[in-house]
Amino acid sequence: MRNVTVGMIIRRLLIFAFAALLLFQLVDWLPWRDGNRLMIADLKNDGRVTAYPVNRKLNMDDDTFTLKELYTTSKRTAIRYAFHKKVRDGWSFPTASVKLMDASGNELIQHGASSTGVPWGENGWIYFDPLPAGTKKLTLRYDWYDRQSEMPILLEKEESTQ
């Protein structure tokens, strides 16, 4: 039988504890834990959800805002985005800088946002008023101090998430 010392026991406990901590970090990176399914399920509580895949990029200084999808329900409009920062320790993305305008130039009021930090920036959702009936074109406007940019969004290819 081996002679087990207190040092060996402590070392093994530390290895086990740190391995468990790494396992929790790994679980956060699993694709089904990104929160998108929960957000879409929440949108489905409003009724029928229509998804418009966009996947367009908007450059903001040296950073990149990617509009992934736009979702509409009878009660709200939601956009899913990814924000990639060139400088890792740069600024947090100000979601209040994002505006949605209909074809007539009317702004859809923003009602909230959520995001998850990732090493390269953040992934998130921004919620707006519901779209007016018959809307086929929107403009996403970025307006933050002296930086402005726009992205036209054509609502053509819709996909039902039911």
N, C-alpha and C positions, 0 to 999 in steps of 0.2 A: 504494500500500500504506500502511496506517495505521501510525502510529508507536505501538507497544505499549509501555507503561511497566510497571515492576514493580508500581506501585500498582494498575493495572488488573488485572493477573494476580492479585494478592492479593485484590482486591475480588471478582473472579469466583469464586475458590476459596472464599472465605468464604460467598458467596451459595449456591454449590453445596452446601457442607457443612451450612449451616443448613437448606436445603431438604430434604436427605437426612434430617436429624434430625426435621423435621416430618413427613416421610413415615412414619418409624418410629412416631411418636406416632399418626398416623392409622390405621395397621394395627392398633394395639391397640384401637381403637374399633369395628372391624368386628364384626358380630353373630356370625359363626361362630368368633370367637376368644374367646368368653366363657368357655370351659372346660366349659360344661354338657354338651356332647356327649361330651367325654372322661370326665366323671364318670359319665354314664349308661352309656357303654361299659364302664367299670370295674365298675359294678353288674351289667351283663350277664354278667360273668365268674362271678358267683354262680349263674347260671341264669336262670329266668324273673323278669322285673321287672314289678311292677304299679305303675302311677302313679295317684295320686289328686290331681287338681287341687283346690287349696284356695282360693288367692287371697283370704285374709282378713287383716285388719290388726289389730294390737294396739298401742295407744298406750302408750308408756313415757316418762313425763314429757312433754317436748315432741317426742320422737323417735317414729318409727313403724317397727315390725317387721312385715313382710309375709311370711306363710308362703305361698310360691308353690305348691309341690307337696310331696307326701309319697310316697316310693318304698319299696316293700318287696321283699325277696328272701328266700330261705330262710335267709340268713346274717346279714342286717342290715336296718335301717330307716334311711332317709336323708331329711332334709328340706332343701329348697332355699329360701333366704330372701333377702330384700332388707331392708336396714336404712337408713332415711333419717334423717339428722340435721338438726335445725333449725339448729343452729349448726355451721358448717363446720369449725371447729377444736375441736370437742367431743371427747368420749371415744370410744375404740374400743369396739365392741360386745363384751361379755364372753360368749362362747358357753357358758361354764360355767353361766351363769344360766338356760339353757333346759333344762327337764326335760320328758320325755314320760311320761305316766302312762296305764296302761290303765284300763278301766272299773272294775276292782277296787281301783284306787288304787296298784297296784304300779308302781314307777318302772323304766323301761327305762334301762339303764346307757348313758351316753354314752361313745363310744370315740374320738372325734376330731372335728375340724372343720377347714375351710379357708375362706378368704375372699379376695376381691379388692377392694382399695380403689377407689372411684370418687369423683368430686368431691362427690357428695351423701351419701356414707356407704360402704356396702359390700354386696357380694353374696356369698353363701356357702352352704356345705353343712355340716350337722351329722349325725353318724352315731351310731346307737344299736343296742342289741340287736335281734334279729329280733322281730317281733310274735308274741304267743302265738296259737295256732290259734283261729280263729273271732272274732277281735277286730273289732268293728264301730264302736267309739267310743274315742277317745283324748282326752286333755287335754294341751295344751301349757301349761306353767306357766313363767312368768317370775318368778324369785325372786333378787333382788340387793339385799342389805342391807335397807333399809326400803321397797323397792319390790317389789310383787307384782302379778301380773295373770295371768289364765287365759283360754284360748281352747279351747272344745270343738271337736273334729274328728270329724265323722261320715264313716266310710269307706264311702261309697255308690257314687259314680260312679268305677268303676275303668277304667283304660285300660291295655292291655298295650303295652309298648314294644318288643315283639319285631318 
